[in-house]
Amino acid sequence: MTIGAIGFAAPWLLIALALLPILWVLLRAVPPAPVRRRFPGVALLLGLRDEDSAADRTPWWLLLLRMLALAAVIIGLAGPVLNPRDEGDAPGNRPLLIALDASWASARDDREARALLDGVLAEAGRDGRTAAMIELSAPEAPEFQAASAWRTRLTGMAPAPWAPTPETMERAGTLLPEGPFDTLWLSDGLARDGREALLSALEARGNVTIREGTAPLLTLAPPQSDGGALELTVQRLAPGGARQIDVLAHGRDPAGAPRVLATLPITLEEGAHEGTGALSLPAELRARVTRFEIAGQGHAGAVQLVGDALGRREVALIAGREDREGLELLSPLHYLSRALAPTADLLTGNLMDVLPANPDAIVLADVATLSPGEAEGLRDWAEEGGTLVRFAGPRLAASDVSRRAEDPLMPVRLRAGGRSVGGAMSWGAPKSLAPFAEDSPFAGLAIPDDVTVTSQVMAQPDPTLAERVIAQLGDGTPLVTRKRIGQGQVVLFHVTANAEWSSLPLSGLFVQMLERLAIADTDGVPAAEELAGTTWQPAEVLDGYGILRSGDTMPGVAGERLLEDDLGPDLRPGLYKGEERRIARNIMAAGAALEPAAWPARANVIGLDRAEETPLMGWLLAAALLLLSVDILASLGLSGRLLPARAAAVVAALLMLPDPGTAQDRVPAALADEVTLAYVLTGDAPLDDLSEAGLEGLGQTLFFRTTVEPAAPQGVDLETDELAFFPLLYWPISPAQAIPSDAAYAKLNAYLRSGGMILFDTRDADVAGFGASSPNGAMLQRLAQPLDIPPLEPVPNDHVLTRGFYLLQDFPGRYSGRPVWVEAAPEDAEAAPGMPFRNLNDGVTPVVIGGNDWAAAWAIDANGNAQLPVGRGYAGERQREMAYRFGVNLVMHVLTGNYKSDQVHVPALLDRLGQ
């Protein structure tokens, strides 16, 4: 029941308020007024004073005080709640259906949506209403159950990495139960076909309330090649003010470790729906990129997987002659090898030997005549998407190739003999290059002044010649020509691949031109018809939060469906591997645009924000206790038994009641007597409260499972508090926290050197995979820079943390998948014969670094229940259990050192005992 802004969990108790007037009358009537009788002997008592006196009637103000105290008790026991989470637009006792879009776009408001649903279901439970849920991205027949049962399942809910389709909307309409019910629809805010019909079907059964999040939705379009750079476009659903977005390029460094390889800031102008930026990377670094991601978005639409589109290419080099032994600089392949080796894997050999390897590009240096088998094989390979690059030379100039008719493997017809300028036998000067046209793949490249051409093969004038020229000399004669062959292309440099005919191979321009032909002009996405008859196995798939998960257990996808079908449960965004390549399927395809949902005017659409629900029971019962205390003092005063000393004692006792806000502030002597886990105060009140609740939950787990009985956790101010009393310091990272002073860092370094441990938790495993790819990661680098931290390594399989109390293989918190870093083991640490782990002595790692948000997984409320959801369903609770086990192992490691490693001495001890 709700009265104004206050709701009641047990409103029937309010009936007791009707008894207060009756009680008032009874207390005023009892005891009855005394009867007055004259007694002469009373005169003897005149002048005496009775220390104990009693009023003939209870004063009205004292009765009012008692009535107020009793009313406070009654109202408090009725479970009053300020701003109860009630759906005011869906009154009554009808069942409640919760419809969820549950798409990737819902992930941005996932936390707010969970809080909203928890409050809605709590209110439905108070009103005795049943509830049901239906996810429109994968609809199933809804079943109305007790609202409390659905509340327990909220932790297992997660947005899908796809969106509702007209088919799923229609199917959801057919699954709706008969009979009246009210609906709460949580929309992702995007336009969907088929939504109008479903809305009408729901309105026919009862009231419909639509909730939409207001958090900005940003998506990333597929990268486009723009010359040598990658063009990245960020879209937003609704126009707003100007803001800067960071797009992160993820990949692996030369050591194989995942890293953020580059960051591209993109500015969204005020009122603009999209912003574009160009990312220029060295070819070797570009080949390492595996995905692009908008920093801080946390949904699958902000991720673009690239598959093999930017990977390292295979290029075959074939020369027409290799008869200049010892003259390496005159070799047709020397400059080609030097130019392409950093960016491509080079293949050499005969043409018929390299064709079965299906390279991305084949370079023919002064190869004139091809056999029919070679020509047919090259043509088939090019039509399937290969790039054939040919260089002229004496052999090609002297041959009849592409003279009378255009050769299929040449872009233009050639004139006989060629052309020589600037040599000893010519009258002209060497020719320089003309600026590249805007539609040329070489557009934007700077042309050095010292690049000149002395000889070239000439193209025959032809109606198609102009459109095939992609580079030319200053006098307009073609230098590089190109034509398309099926899905591929053939390119001809009208000069040699060495420095005989031009100085082009001696310049950096030569390298840039080859990179653009062999890399930038390949999009890596085949046509749908090319995939017909093939099967593609998911290697990694994205979840709704944009996190990559293994796809090894998922069934293969037919090639015909891979690029054309809508995403769904059996076709998820991710990387799919075939026999020779990997293809990425992303949420946002090329040309896709965001459109906001357009609801009819009759629809009741509101946001996800709600006033904070505040239980008032504790406050009312405390007020009742205070009123009764005042009643006691008043009663003693009226009876004359309230002495000043007694009054002072009562007031002192009231003032000495424990203050929960300062219960942690114990004197150092008490801290030295108990094991106390501490956390760093960050200045962020919700984060500090979560850290306290997390260590409280870990402390209870230690109490029930081990012999460690920790005291209540304590918050630590690095500037003022002594750290020596705490064996473990939990330090959650927040981008807004202040950098400690030099004195604080001196104290921290002394703490680490004296055996203390700091657990750094960046809490960003859900949005950043590694390193400083998030604001929290960047802040950790700044905070840790002045600390005396030893070399680190990911936790090895034989580290004591894996077996300090429980046997563990990973160390999840609320999130999982992030590596945990500890002090690197000594280089000379070796395993004893017959033992599975190394002798690491008794050292304890001074720091443990991760980002799995352990405190959130450990946190409990006042009733001992988990505060925050972890994972989905049973798997989530299993993940929470593993988080507790990691905490137990961590505390055991802090308190006992690497005692488990002492088992390496067991064989020697047994041998000595045997003697």
Phi, psi and omega in degrees: 000143181233132175238107183064235181266008184241130175249162183231134178281327179231072186295339182296337178293340180293345177300331181296340178296334179292342180278347184297316177299321179297317179297324178300313181297318182295317181292329178286332182271339183241130358283162179290157180296139180294150178275132181274124176227137178275130179227117186301328184294347179297337181299330178294339183268358182296138180093344177278150181241125177268118182293331178261123179230157179223137178285149178288333176221151177289128180301149183296323182291331176287322175297319179298321178299317181291324178296318179296319178298316180294320178296322178296321178295314182297312181294322179297318179290342177283358176072053180289144180225124177278135184055056180298147182280082184243135173278090185297338181271004178230062185286174176097185183251019179289153177300156183244122175257128178253113179260128182241129170297322174049043180257178178300328180289341178286344184296331184293334179247025188298317182295315179295322180295320178297316179297319178297312182297322179298317178292320180297316180290326176297317178294320177298321177295322178294327180272359180074024181268142172277163184217159176212159180230149175217127178264119186286343176284336177209074190289141171227158184300123181286145178236124179283125180224178176299140182299327180297328179294323178287330178298323180290344182265357183297327181295336181270000181277145177206145178293148179274151178277035174210182186235157174300143178246166176304326179293316180290327175297316180295319179295322178298323179296325179285341182268356183296136179289158177279163178093165183285142172198158176262156186233136168246116185252117176265106185263151176274356176087001180259149179293136180225134173288142179089359183285327183297317181295320180293321178298318179297320179295323179288321180295333179290345183253350179161192180289143179234124174245131182250129178245130178230140177284157180248001179294138181299135177256119179242137178232162182242125178279160179300141179294140179243140179281125178236085187067236179270357182253163175255127180265121181246134183238128176255131178247149173231150187291316183236138178294151181205201179286170179292139178205158180251133181245138175258126174254125184259135174259111181266150177183195181243140179281177181302335179276358179090001180276139178293138183212162165272109187279332181199156176232129180245112174282131178236132182260127172263115181289159180299127180082355182275146178270343182209159176220149186232145176217155180249130181248116178255121181233147170302147186302321181293320178289322179298324180292343181271349183291132178249335178197157172246147185209139174281124184296132172082004182276314174073033173215163188291337179288348179266009183240138173234111175278145185248349179057227179264007185297329180249009185288175181290130185272157171257124182235127178264133179248124181226129182250150179283338180207142176223056188248018181249070184300130179087345180258073188297322183291344177265357179295136180298337185258355186299306183290328176296315180297317181294326183284324187262342184303320181291339188244352186212158172270122187265136176244140177229162181136191177287153183301317182289343177276328183271339180300318178298339178285350178051060179292162178287327181216149175233131180248122177252114180261107180054045173260116186266291187263134176246145176290159179304321179294319178295316181297318180293318179296319178296319182295316178298319180295317180294320181296337179270008175118005180282156177249118179257119179248122181244144176242142178283177180172181181304321181293314181293323180294327182272352184270174177261014183295128176059039179267290183287321179227151182292126178289138180302334182256023173231142182283336183216166169279148183247149173272152183290144169090316183093191186220138179235127178226143174079006179269184181293335184257014182237158180270337187273170177263156177305145184264141175263171182272145174275154177303146182285143179289160182295329180271006179277145175297345180264009184303137177092348180284136178281137182258115178296149181291335185271005176274114180226162181237131179253335179215154179196159169270142186261144176270141174289135175304138185202150179301333182265000186297317186299320182284347181261353180277124179245353173204143182214165178278174181297334179271006176092357179282142184295138172252321178224130178235159184209148170214157181274142174230102183060236178272355183248199183204159173234134184235137178238121167272123185279014176232173181283163178278352174249192187268017181292317187257345181200164174266009181301314181297344181273355186252163175290339178298325179300316179297316182295322179294318179294320179299319182290327179285320186273341186236301190292336183271006179250121183271344175076001182250114181283164174287153184299323181293337179290338183269358182300134178085002180252162177234134184241127183266129177297125175268311175218141180233151178272140168268181184297336180273002179081020180259134180284132176237157179293139178247018185297330184270000182270150180289158179290163182241134178295141183300328180295333183266340192302316185258345188253325186286157175291148176292148181189192183301328181258006174213094186258155175295139181165194178258129180242132184251137174250202182289326187234351186206172176238138181240137179263135172243119186247165176296308183266114177269169179298131179086353180289143181230152178269133177232128179289152179295136178247098181272152176296158184298333183284344185287141177266098184249122178225172183275183180271347184290140177220153176296143183294130179282128183234111175293137183251359184301312183299318180295318181291319179293323176295322177295321178297319178297319179295317179297320178293326176295318176296323178298320179297314179298319180294319180295318177295323179293319180293329181274355179080011182259009180265098178275157178303320181295317179296318179299317179297323180293319180295315180297319179297320179296321178293320181289337182272004176301141184297138176263115183300333182290339181244015182295338182281337189281083181264156180289156181304325181299320178293323179295325181289338182275346186228158173279119183237124175271138186235159176226152181278129176286121184263349186090352176263104188303311179300321179293319178295320177297320179294321178297317179297315179295324179294314179291331175295316177296319178294322178297319177295321178297318177297320182297317185277338187249342184227181176273358177281128178238080185290151173282179179299140181296156183230136173282141185240128171267114186298335183280329189239333188271151175277135185262347189295342183279351189246118178289332183227133179239115178270124184238095175284141184262129176231136182299337186267354185289153184281151176283129180298160178283173178297322179296320178295320178294323176299320178294319179295317180296321176296322178297315180293321182288337182266010174108002178284161179231139174245127174261103177276129181231107179283345174058030187235022182295343179277343182238346183219133183278336189185165169055215182262038184278006177223164176302324179294320179296320178295321179294323177300318179300319180292319182291323187273348185301317180281355184277149179274078184258130180286172174304142184244162175207155173301148184304117179287164184295336182258015179288151183297333178300338180277352183208017183301325176217315175249156173272118185232150174247333175219174191226069184284160169237229172293332175241165180222170175102342180276140175291151176250131187252137178224176178299134181293143180290153176302148182297331183267009179290122182228154178277137176288156180302130178084359181249143184274001182219166187273162175274105182256015180058214184245019180288145176247131179300129182286338180224148170231127186238131177199185181219024187272006176057063184292320182300324179295326178284328180278338193297137176231160177264190184296335180269001180086007179270153179297136182280320188236149179287150175229122175062209184231124172057220181299321179299323178294317178293327175295322177295321178296319178299319178293329176295317176298318181296322175298318178299319178297313179301321181296313180295319177299321179295320180294318188277333187242355182071202181268046184299333179297331180289344178296346179294347178295341180272357183303313180302319180293320179296317179296321179296319180292320177297325179294329178286000000 
